Amino acid sequence: PPPTPPCTKSERFDAMLQQVRTWESLGLTAPGRRGEILLGTYAGAKNAEVVRALKACYCDYGALRLAGDLIFKLLKGAMARKA
């Protein structure tokens, strides 16, 4: 069976962050705008202050959480085509 999805906002953010770190460790890239966004997520994931700030925004503000989920979904789709 597939893994159980994270149940809290904080756990969802942590799972997305881990996925981004995995993509980077695999050396995955993307063309165009998605590639620019991906490189930005790689850089942000390495900065503890940025991670804390984004996590607070993700957990506390629904509109930002929705935007984060949409961006992650786009990146995840691009990375799935790479695998």
C-alpha contacts under 8 A as a table, 3 or more apart, distances in Angstrom:
res1	aa1	res2	aa2	distance
5	P	12	R	7.84
6	P	9	K	7.87
6	P	11	E	5.36
6	P	12	R	5.23
6	P	15	A	7.32
7	C	11	E	6.56
7	C	12	R	6.97
8	T	11	E	5.11
8	T	12	R	6.14
9	K	12	R	5.06
9	K	13	F	6.20
9	K	58	Y	7.38
9	K	59	C	5.47
10	S	13	F	5.15
10	S	14	D	6.19
10	S	55	K	7.08
10	S	58	Y	7.97
10	S	59	C	6.17
11	E	14	D	4.98
11	E	15	A	6.08
12	R	15	A	5.08
12	R	16	M	6.24
13	F	16	M	5.15
13	F	17	L	6.12
13	F	55	K	6.49
13	F	58	Y	7.20
14	D	17	L	5.03
14	D	18	Q	6.13
15	A	18	Q	5.11
15	A	19	Q	6.22
16	M	19	Q	5.03
16	M	20	V	6.26
16	M	72	F	7.38
17	L	20	V	5.15
17	L	21	R	6.28
17	L	45	A	6.79
18	Q	21	R	5.06
18	Q	22	T	6.17
19	Q	22	T	4.96
19	Q	23	W	6.24
20	V	23	W	5.10
20	V	24	E	6.30
20	V	41	T	7.14
20	V	42	Y	6.76
20	V	45	A	7.58
21	R	24	E	5.09
21	R	25	S	6.17
21	R	42	Y	6.92
21	R	45	A	7.05
22	T	25	S	5.04
22	T	26	L	6.27
23	W	26	L	5.16
23	W	27	G	6.35
23	W	28	L	5.43
23	W	79	M	7.71
24	E	27	G	4.95
24	E	28	L	5.88
24	E	42	Y	6.49
25	S	28	L	7.75
28	L	79	M	7.25
28	L	82	K	7.48
29	T	35	G	5.95
29	T	38	L	7.16
29	T	39	L	7.84
29	T	79	M	7.90
30	A	34	R	5.89
30	A	35	G	4.17
30	A	36	E	7.95
30	A	38	L	7.26
30	A	78	A	6.97
30	A	79	M	7.61
31	P	34	R	6.22
31	P	35	G	4.90
31	P	36	E	7.92
32	G	35	G	5.30
32	G	36	E	6.55
33	R	36	E	5.00
33	R	37	I	6.23
34	R	37	I	5.03
34	R	38	L	5.97
34	R	74	L	7.98
34	R	75	L	6.79
34	R	78	A	7.90
35	G	38	L	4.93
35	G	39	L	6.12
36	E	39	L	5.22
36	E	40	G	6.28
37	I	40	G	5.05
37	I	41	T	6.26
38	L	41	T	5.06
38	L	42	Y	6.25
38	L	75	L	7.13
39	L	42	Y	5.03
39	L	43	A	6.29
40	G	43	A	5.10
40	G	44	G	6.07
41	T	44	G	5.01
41	T	45	A	5.91
42	Y	45	A	5.24
42	Y	46	K	6.71
43	A	46	K	5.50
43	A	47	N	7.01
44	G	47	N	5.36
44	G	50	V	5.89
44	G	51	V	6.59
45	A	48	A	7.28
45	A	50	V	7.39
45	A	51	V	6.06
46	K	51	V	7.86
47	N	50	V	5.35
47	N	51	V	6.22
48	A	51	V	5.03
48	A	52	R	6.15
49	E	52	R	5.17
49	E	53	A	6.19
50	V	53	A	5.13
50	V	54	L	6.05
51	V	54	L	5.22
51	V	55	K	5.96
52	R	55	K	5.11
52	R	56	A	6.18
53	A	56	A	5.20
53	A	57	C	6.30
54	L	57	C	5.04
54	L	58	Y	5.94
55	K	58	Y	4.95
55	K	59	C	6.02
56	A	59	C	5.24
56	A	60	D	5.88
57	C	60	D	5.28
57	C	61	Y	5.55
57	C	64	L	6.52
57	C	65	R	7.24
58	Y	61	Y	5.92
58	Y	62	G	7.21
58	Y	64	L	5.91
58	Y	65	R	4.54
58	Y	68	G	7.16
59	C	62	G	7.54
59	C	65	R	6.87
61	Y	64	L	5.47
61	Y	65	R	6.13
62	G	65	R	4.92
62	G	66	L	6.10
63	A	66	L	5.13
63	A	67	A	6.31
64	L	67	A	4.99
64	L	68	G	6.02
65	R	68	G	4.97
65	R	69	D	6.07
66	L	69	D	5.09
66	L	70	L	6.22
67	A	70	L	5.12
67	A	71	I	6.18
68	G	71	I	5.18
68	G	72	F	6.06
69	D	72	F	5.12
69	D	73	K	6.04
70	L	73	K	5.02
70	L	74	L	6.31
71	I	74	L	5.19
71	I	75	L	6.29
72	F	75	L	5.08
72	F	76	K	5.88
73	K	76	K	5.01
73	K	77	G	6.14
74	L	77	G	5.24
74	L	78	A	6.38
75	L	78	A	5.07
75	L	79	M	6.12
76	K	79	M	5.05
76	K	80	A	6.02
77	G	80	A	5.08
77	G	81	R	6.53
78	A	81	R	5.40
78	A	82	K	6.74
79	M	82	K	4.97
79	M	83	A	6.51
80	A	83	A	5.29
